[in-house]
Amino acid sequence: MTFEQIISDIQNRKFYPIYLLMGEEPYFIDQISDLIQTTVLDESQKAFNLSIIYGKDLEGAQIDNAARRFPMAAEYNVIIVKEAQMVQKIDNLQYFAANPLKSTILVLCYKYELLDKRKKLFKSIDQNGVVLATKKIYEDQVPRWIEAYLKRRGFHIEPGAAMILTDYLGNDLSRVSGEIDKLLITLPTGQKKITPEHIEENSGISKDFNSFELVKALSRRNIQKSNRIINYLGDNQKNNHISITISTLFYYFAKLLAYHFIEDKSPRNISASLGINSYFVSDYQQGSTHYPRKKVIQIISLLREFDLKSKGFGNVSTNEGELLKELVFKILH
């Protein structure tokens, strides 16, 4: 089942006796377990029928015993196991998973790891309950995720603003959603759109000096603006780490290389072929006039070289700010 299907079922009070929520992205795991915690039982029922326990202190047999307890004055007995990946002898849950009680909802939050699909426990949960295997989304998918997250709440965001948040926060969805929630609180009454200006005023993220604006300046080969931005980023590495800037630049130039091989260069086809918002098509159209295929390939090689240098390979003395300035100089010249 998908994350959206599971959320929808819970909201419609369609519950399963056991949930295995596992994988790399804790955001989805936390959202489902929190929704179960707040939705299944009334406040008056939680004292006797809601247990939140931690795997590092438990063995599978202990969870099995708790899951076989019948609810008191409620329809369900809810057990949420945090850090389930640390449960000792978790295979002992196989007996409950094979024949679960309809009155129990057992949630296993198995973060950052995957339960072996060959195990009987996995197969029993897959047959009688719900399995969700989460993955970290790629950074280039984050802007669309932000747009969808806001749309579900009745809000919108300018494409440039979504890119600024992605550039600053990366693909940590818990961090991204937390920052968005803070921004929504600060929106003026009646305003439904987040803009770059609103982000700068309420989060401290500069709308003019960030990796996203650097890409725009480079795509137009605006040397003066590129230098202003890179000087700012280089001098403020605490909030603008070189790895984020290189990642953003690599994303752009990798797609620019793909752009050069697109035959139908109509805006709609460019957007579809590159998987980008139509708002950014002009960045690739203009970039292609300044960076032919051969130059783009050289730039991608430079980005890999400087990424290694930033990690200490082949570089013992140059700081990250100076590396960034040298990198951008070589891109532009």
C-alpha positions in Angstrom: 0.0 0.0 0.0 1.1 3.6 -0.6 1.5 6.2 2.1 -1.5 8.1 0.7 -3.7 4.9 0.8 -2.8 4.1 4.4 -3.5 7.6 5.5 -6.9 7.6 3.7 -7.8 4.3 5.3 -7.0 5.5 8.8 -9.0 8.7 8.3 -11.9 6.6 7.2 -11.4 4.3 10.2 -10.4 1.3 8.2 -7.8 -0.3 10.4 -5.5 -3.3 10.1 -4.3 -5.5 13.1 -0.6 -4.9 12.3 1.4 -2.2 10.5 5.1 -2.6 9.5 6.4 0.8 8.7 10.0 0.5 7.7 12.8 2.1 5.6 15.0 5.2 5.1 12.4 8.1 5.4 11.2 8.5 9.0 8.7 11.3 8.0 6.2 8.8 6.5 6.6 6.4 9.4 6.0 9.2 12.0 3.0 10.6 10.1 1.2 7.2 10.0 2.0 6.3 13.6 1.0 9.7 14.9 -2.3 9.6 13.0 -3.1 6.1 14.4 -2.2 7.4 17.9 -4.6 10.4 17.6 -7.4 8.8 15.5 -8.2 5.3 16.8 -9.1 6.0 20.4 -10.9 8.7 22.3 -8.9 10.5 24.9 -10.9 8.7 27.7 -9.9 5.3 26.2 -6.2 6.0 25.8 -5.2 5.5 29.5 -5.9 1.7 29.3 -5.7 1.0 25.6 -2.8 2.9 24.2 0.8 1.7 24.8 3.8 3.5 23.3 6.9 1.4 23.9 10.5 1.4 22.7 12.2 -1.5 21.0 15.6 -1.1 22.6 14.0 -2.3 25.9 12.0 -5.2 24.5 12.0 -8.7 23.1 9.5 -10.0 20.6 7.7 -12.2 23.1 6.9 -9.2 25.3 5.3 -7.4 22.4 3.4 -10.5 21.6 2.0 -10.7 25.1 0.9 -7.0 25.0 -0.7 -7.5 21.6 -2.8 -10.4 22.9 -4.4 -8.3 25.6 -8.0 -7.4 25.0 -9.1 -3.7 25.1 -10.9 -2.2 28.2 -14.1 -0.3 27.4 -12.9 0.4 23.8 -12.9 -1.3 20.4 -9.2 -1.5 20.0 -6.0 -2.1 22.0 -3.3 0.1 20.3 0.4 -0.6 20.6 3.0 1.6 18.9 6.5 0.2 19.0 9.1 2.9 18.4 12.6 1.8 17.3 11.2 -1.6 16.4 14.5 -2.3 14.5 16.1 -2.7 17.9 13.7 -5.3 19.3 15.5 -8.5 20.3 14.2 -11.8 18.9 11.6 -9.9 16.8 10.8 -13.1 15.0 8.8 -14.2 18.0 6.1 -11.9 16.8 5.5 -14.3 13.9 2.9 -16.2 15.9 0.8 -13.1 16.5 1.3 -11.8 12.9 0.1 -15.2 11.6 -3.1 -15.0 13.7 -3.7 -11.4 14.8 -6.5 -10.3 17.1 -9.0 -8.1 15.4 -9.2 -6.0 18.5 -5.5 -5.1 18.4 -3.7 -2.5 16.3 0.1 -3.2 16.5 2.4 -0.6 14.8 6.0 -1.4 14.3 8.1 1.7 13.5 11.1 0.0 11.9 13.2 3.1 11.0 16.2 3.3 8.7 16.2 -0.5 8.1 14.2 -3.1 6.2 12.8 -6.3 7.7 14.0 -9.2 5.6 11.2 -10.1 3.2 12.3 -13.8 3.4 11.3 -14.0 7.0 8.0 -15.6 8.1 7.3 -12.5 10.1 7.4 -10.3 7.1 5.2 -12.6 5.0 2.6 -12.9 7.8 2.4 -9.1 8.2 2.2 -8.7 4.5 -0.7 -11.2 4.4 -2.7 -10.0 7.4 -1.7 -6.4 7.8 0.0 -3.4 6.1 3.6 -3.1 5.0 5.1 0.3 4.0 8.7 0.4 2.8 9.8 4.1 2.7 12.7 5.6 0.7 14.4 9.0 0.8 13.1 11.1 -2.0 15.6 12.6 -4.4 16.3 16.3 -3.9 15.0 17.1 -7.3 11.6 15.7 -6.2 11.3 17.9 -3.1 9.8 21.0 -4.8 6.9 18.9 -6.1 6.5 17.3 -2.7 6.4 20.8 -1.1 3.7 21.8 -3.6 1.6 18.7 -2.9 2.1 19.1 0.8 0.7 22.7 0.7 -2.0 21.8 -1.8 -3.5 19.3 0.7 -3.7 22.2 3.2 -5.3 24.6 0.7 -2.1 26.7 0.1 0.2 27.3 -2.8 3.9 28.2 -3.2 5.7 30.0 -6.0 8.1 27.6 -7.9 11.1 29.8 -7.0 10.1 29.7 -3.4 9.9 25.9 -3.4 13.4 25.8 -4.9 14.8 28.1 -2.3 13.4 25.9 0.5 14.8 22.8 -1.2 18.2 24.4 -1.7 18.4 25.4 2.0 16.7 22.3 3.6 17.6 19.4 1.3 15.5 16.3 1.3 14.9 15.9 5.0 11.1 15.9 4.8 10.6 16.3 8.6 12.7 19.4 8.5 11.0 20.7 5.3 7.5 20.1 6.7 8.4 21.8 10.0 9.7 24.9 8.2 6.6 25.0 6.0 4.3 24.8 9.0 6.2 27.7 10.6 5.8 29.8 7.4 2.0 29.0 7.3 1.6 30.4 10.8 3.2 33.7 9.7 1.1 34.1 6.5 -1.1 37.2 6.7 -4.8 36.4 7.1 -6.4 35.5 3.7 -3.0 34.9 2.0 -2.7 31.5 0.5 0.6 31.6 -1.3 4.2 31.4 0.0 6.6 33.7 -1.9 10.4 34.1 -1.8 9.9 37.4 0.0 7.8 35.7 2.7 10.5 33.1 3.2 13.2 35.7 3.6 11.2 37.8 6.0 10.2 34.9 8.3 12.9 32.3 8.1 16.2 34.1 7.6 16.8 32.4 4.3 18.0 34.9 1.7 15.9 35.1 -1.4 18.8 36.6 -3.4 21.9 34.8 -2.1 21.4 31.1 -2.4 22.3 28.2 -4.7 19.0 28.5 -6.7 19.8 32.2 -7.5 23.4 31.2 -8.4 22.0 28.7 -11.0 19.9 31.4 -12.5 22.9 33.8 -12.7 25.1 31.2 -14.2 22.4 30.1 -16.7 22.5 33.7 -18.0 26.3 33.9 -17.6 25.8 37.0 -15.5 29.4 37.2 -14.1 28.8 40.1 -11.8 25.8 38.6 -10.1 27.3 35.1 -10.0 30.4 36.6 -8.2 28.2 38.5 -5.7 26.3 35.3 -4.8 29.3 33.0 -4.6 31.1 35.5 -2.4 28.2 35.5 0.0 27.9 31.7 0.0 31.6 31.3 0.4 31.6 33.6 3.4 28.6 32.0 5.0 29.4 28.3 4.8 27.6 27.5 8.1 24.2 28.1 6.5 25.2 27.4 2.9 27.4 24.3 2.9 29.5 23.7 -0.2 28.0 20.2 -0.7 24.5 21.7 -1.1 25.7 24.2 -3.7 27.6 21.6 -5.7 24.5 19.3 -5.6 22.3 22.1 -6.9 24.8 22.9 -9.7 25.2 19.3 -10.6 21.4 18.9 -10.9 21.2 21.9 -13.2 24.1 21.0 -15.5 23.2 17.3 -15.7 19.7 18.4 -17.0 21.3 21.0 -19.3 23.4 18.3 -20.9 20.1 16.3 -21.4 18.5 19.5 -22.9 21.2 19.6 -25.6 20.0 16.2 -26.9 16.3 17.0 -27.0 15.1 17.4 -30.6 11.7 19.0 -29.9 12.7 22.1 -27.9 9.1 23.4 -27.4 8.6 24.6 -23.8 6.1 21.9 -23.1 8.3 19.1 -24.3 11.3 20.5 -22.5 9.3 20.5 -19.2 8.1 17.0 -19.8 11.5 15.6 -21.0 13.5 17.1 -18.1 10.9 16.6 -15.5 10.9 20.3 -14.5 8.3 22.9 -13.8 7.6 25.0 -16.9 8.7 28.0 -14.8 12.3 26.9 -15.1 12.4 26.2 -18.9 14.0 29.6 -19.7 16.9 28.7 -17.4 17.8 25.8 -19.7 17.1 27.7 -22.9 19.4 30.5 -21.9 22.0 28.2 -20.4 22.3 26.2 -23.7 23.4 29.4 -25.5 26.3 30.0 -23.1 27.3 26.4 -22.4 27.6 24.0 -25.4 27.7 20.3 -24.9 31.5 20.1 -24.6 31.5 22.8 -22.0 28.7 21.2 -20.0 30.6 17.9 -19.9 33.7 19.8 -18.6 31.6 21.5 -15.9 30.1 18.2 -14.7 33.7 16.9 -14.4 34.7 20.0 -12.5 31.8 19.5 -10.1 32.9 16.0 -9.3 36.5 17.2 -8.8 35.5 20.0 -6.4 33.1 17.7 -4.6 36.1 15.4 -3.8 38.3 18.4 -2.9 35.6 19.6 -0.4 35.9 16.2 1.2 39.7 16.5 1.6 40.8 14.4 -1.5 43.6 16.2 -3.2 43.2 19.3 -1.1 44.9 20.0 2.2 44.7 23.7 2.7 42.0 25.5 0.6 38.9 26.2 2.6 35.4 25.5 1.3 34.6 29.2 0.5 37.7 29.5 -1.6 36.9 26.2 -3.4 33.4 27.6 -4.3 34.9 30.8 -5.7 37.4 28.8 -7.8 34.8 26.4 -9.0 32.5 29.2 -10.3 35.4 31.0 -11.9 36.2 27.9 -13.9 32.5 27.4 -14.8 32.3 30.9 -16.2 35.6 31.1 -18.0 
